[in-house]
Amino acid sequence: MNAKVKSYKDLVVWRKSITLVKIVYQLTRSYPADERFGLVSQMRRTAVSVPSNLAEGHARNTTGEFIQFISHAEGSLAELETQVILSVELAFCSSVEVQPLQALIGEVQKMAGALRRSLASRP
């Protein structure tokens, strides 16, 4: 790992994923009450798992484990992306409303992938 990165909090991808969580919580506040224990709960858990996996992986102190946890975060991002699509399809929100969230998901996906590849290419 980069010597400058002393904490997972120093990772830009972690900070952006915290923003992602906030947006998901904000978006899902307007979902129907009967979805509170359904899609709302699932989306929030999935979003929270992204920065959580990045933090846990970094704390493991081995490159192999960090890579594995980044992969878990990437899986959660794909899951969240699917849940956002479902939210639009079920008319819980509009496609215009979720555009910033979808853009941020894409950005975090690219950053996580780049970090994983960078770590994997180290001797």
N, C-alpha and C positions, 0 to 999 in steps of 0.2 A: 504494500500500500504506500501511497505517497506520504513522505515524511511530514508534509504540511497538514495532512488530515489526521488530527489527533483525536477527533471525536466525530461520530456520525453526524452531529449537528453542523459540522464543517462541510458536509456534502451538499452541493446545490440540489442534487436530485432528491435528497431527503427533505430539504426546505420546500421545494416545489410540491412534493407529495403531501406535506402538511397543508399547503394551500388547497390542494385537491380535496382533502378531507373536509375542509371548511366549506368549500363550494358544494360538495355532496350534501352536507348537513343542511345548508341553506336551501338548496333545491328541493330536498325531500320534505321540508316543512309543509309544503303546500299539497303534498300527496293526500289521497283520501284516507280518512281515519282507519278504515278497515284494512289498509295496507301497512299500518304501523308495525305489525309483527310479521309482515310478509316482505315485500320488495324493499320497503324503507329500511327495515332492520338489516336485510341482506346487503343492500348497497352501502350502508354505513359501516358494517363490519368489513366488507371487502375493501372499502376505501382506507379504513384504519389499518388494515393489514399491510398496506404498501409501505408507509414509513416505519411501521413496526418491524417488518421483515428486514428492511435496510438497516435499522438500528441494531437489531439482534445479530444480523450477519456480521456487521462491523465489530460488534463486541466479542464475537467468537475468537478473534485474533488469529485465525488461519485463513489463508487465501481461499482454499477449497471450500470451506464452510461459508465464507462470505459470498462466493460465487453461487453456491446453492441457494442462499437466502435471497440474493438478487433475482434468481430464477423464480423463486416463490412470489416475489413482488411483481415480476413480469406476468406471472399467471393471474395474480389478483387484478392487475391492470386490464388484462383481456376479459376477465370476468366482469369487471366494472363496466367496461365498454359495452359488453353484451346487455347488461342491466340497464344502461342508459338507452340503448336502442329499444329495449322492451318498454321502457317508460314512455317513450315517444309513441310506439306502436299501440300502447294501451291508453294513450291520450292523457297521461298524468302530467305531461308537460309538452311543450312544443319543440320542434327541431331547432327553431331559432334560439329558444331559451337554453338549450344544451350545447350550442356551438362553442362557447368559451370552455366548457367542461371537456368536450370532446377534443378540443385543441390542446388543452393542458394534459389530458391523458396521453395523447400522441407525443407530446414533448417529453413527458416523464418516461414513456416507453423507450424513446430514442436514447435518452440519457442513461437509463438503467442498462439498456443493451450495450451501449458504448462502454460503460463502466465494467460490465461483466466481461466483454471482449478484451478490454485493456488488462484486467486482472488475469484472465486466462492466458494471455500471450506472454506473461512474465515468466522468466526462467525459474 
